[in-house]
């Protein structure tokens, strides 16, 4: 029997493929992503880490028991101790001034506000759907792209971080946890999560498109 998470992937295959073949992904895979685009993306993504911390903290508060809380706290620790420090180091090395890349653009604000609003107002299952949508997608394109070389060492490390076993284990935990949550849901509730999953994929597409000044995807 097909799992709930696999059903979501099947139902939203068009959006999934659109993100997997996004210009941002293709340019990294072909080692041609402009420095200015990556620099802008680093600012947008580093700002979103703060949002992700808030989202996972809300997940901890809504988790059903200590098993889930323990795992989610581990994710929070990694975001706070590892990812934020990495962004600070990389942006300093690249002489990136965040003020040069304002993130009040539609693709960025829709992703940030959409994810945070659902986490604040929604259920534990909805938060898991949010993060599964983002991380399972990210792991897959990064794993594929990591097979190709990237001359920019910072970009290469960013890809590797999301293709490594540790990130895969985080993504597969979310997938398994979503399937566990779905066992107790009605058909209407499952449809609501499917709609949310589709929204997350579209938010991701628009977020990555925003790394270009014209904020369009080809």
SULGI-V45152 format. One line per field, one symbol per residue. ss: DSSP state (h for helix, s for strand, l for the rest). Layout:
ss = ???
This chain:
ss = lllhhhhhhhhlhhhhhhhhllhhhhhhhlllllhhhhhhhhhhhhhhhhhhhhhhhhhhhhlllhhhhhhhhhhhhhhhhhhhhhhhhhhhhllllhhhlllllhhhhhhhhhhhhhhhhllhhhhhhhhhhhhhhhhhhhhhhlllllllhhhhhhhhhlllhhhhhhhhhhhhhhhhhhllllhhhhhhhhhhhhhhhhhhhhhhhlllllllll
